[in-house]
Amino acid sequence: MSLAKVIEVMGEGSTIEEAVQNIAEEASKTVHNIKSIYMENIQAIVEDDQVDHYRIDAKVTFLLEE
């Protein structure tokens, strides 16, 4: 039987895809066996009437090592 754990993280990027990739890269520095990233909230940060970047609140699921 495998056990999984979920942590909540926040990531930013110039695109939504880049924000998710940044979450995966940063989380993988300290967490191994990442299996999924669930995006809960997506914010577009606006500066000077233009979308500057995106911020995502996410849950990262990973398997615990035996």
C-alpha beads as a LAMMPS data file, in Angstrom:
LAMMPS data file: protein, C-alpha beads

66 atoms
65 bonds

1 atom types
1 bond types

-500.0 500.0 xlo xhi
-500.0 500.0 ylo yhi
-500.0 500.0 zlo zhi

Masses

1 110.0

Atoms # bond

1 1 1 0.000 0.000 0.000
2 1 1 1.279 3.470 -0.864
3 1 1 0.796 6.556 1.263
4 1 1 0.446 9.986 -0.269
5 1 1 0.793 13.418 1.300
6 1 1 -0.567 16.773 0.122
7 1 1 1.064 20.158 0.722
8 1 1 -0.221 23.603 -0.222
9 1 1 2.075 25.906 -2.183
10 1 1 1.947 29.122 -4.184
11 1 1 3.714 29.793 -7.474
12 1 1 4.077 32.651 -9.929
13 1 1 4.964 32.960 -13.601
14 1 1 4.429 35.043 -16.706
15 1 1 1.947 32.380 -17.933
16 1 1 -0.242 29.907 -16.071
17 1 1 1.857 27.057 -17.452
18 1 1 5.058 28.713 -16.241
19 1 1 3.565 29.207 -12.778
20 1 1 2.692 25.492 -12.558
21 1 1 6.146 24.511 -13.827
22 1 1 7.749 26.778 -11.204
23 1 1 5.694 25.052 -8.506
24 1 1 6.859 21.634 -9.729
25 1 1 10.516 22.693 -9.925
26 1 1 10.600 24.393 -6.524
27 1 1 8.657 21.639 -4.722
28 1 1 10.875 18.931 -6.223
29 1 1 13.910 20.476 -4.522
30 1 1 12.668 19.160 -1.161
31 1 1 9.861 16.732 -2.052
32 1 1 10.259 13.576 -4.146
33 1 1 7.769 11.379 -6.001
34 1 1 5.418 14.238 -6.979
35 1 1 2.355 12.755 -8.678
36 1 1 0.036 15.713 -9.262
37 1 1 -0.539 19.434 -8.836
38 1 1 -4.103 20.569 -8.227
39 1 1 -4.689 24.247 -9.002
40 1 1 -7.169 25.821 -6.599
41 1 1 -6.994 29.558 -7.253
42 1 1 -5.548 31.382 -10.233
43 1 1 -4.956 35.119 -9.989
44 1 1 -3.900 37.470 -12.752
45 1 1 -1.755 40.242 -11.259
46 1 1 -2.379 43.506 -13.114
47 1 1 0.030 46.432 -13.355
48 1 1 -0.538 49.519 -15.532
49 1 1 -3.778 48.046 -16.911
50 1 1 -1.968 44.948 -18.244
51 1 1 -1.698 41.408 -16.905
52 1 1 1.826 41.287 -15.519
53 1 1 1.970 37.710 -14.210
54 1 1 -0.091 34.893 -12.721
55 1 1 -0.200 33.540 -9.173
56 1 1 -1.518 30.054 -8.410
57 1 1 -2.482 28.476 -5.105
58 1 1 -2.025 24.739 -5.529
59 1 1 -1.935 21.404 -3.749
60 1 1 1.016 19.159 -4.538
61 1 1 0.486 15.417 -4.011
62 1 1 3.472 13.130 -3.555
63 1 1 4.085 9.549 -2.456
64 1 1 5.863 8.910 0.814
65 1 1 8.931 6.742 0.627
66 1 1 8.825 3.379 2.366

Bonds

1 1 1 2
2 1 2 3
3 1 3 4
4 1 4 5
5 1 5 6
6 1 6 7
7 1 7 8
8 1 8 9
9 1 9 10
10 1 10 11
11 1 11 12
12 1 12 13
13 1 13 14
14 1 14 15
15 1 15 16
16 1 16 17
17 1 17 18
18 1 18 19
19 1 19 20
20 1 20 21
21 1 21 22
22 1 22 23
23 1 23 24
24 1 24 25
25 1 25 26
26 1 26 27
27 1 27 28
28 1 28 29
29 1 29 30
30 1 30 31
31 1 31 32
32 1 32 33
33 1 33 34
34 1 34 35
35 1 35 36
36 1 36 37
37 1 37 38
38 1 38 39
39 1 39 40
40 1 40 41
41 1 41 42
42 1 42 43
43 1 43 44
44 1 44 45
45 1 45 46
46 1 46 47
47 1 47 48
48 1 48 49
49 1 49 50
50 1 50 51
51 1 51 52
52 1 52 53
53 1 53 54
54 1 54 55
55 1 55 56
56 1 56 57
57 1 57 58
58 1 58 59
59 1 59 60
60 1 60 61
61 1 61 62
62 1 62 63
63 1 63 64
64 1 64 65
65 1 65 66
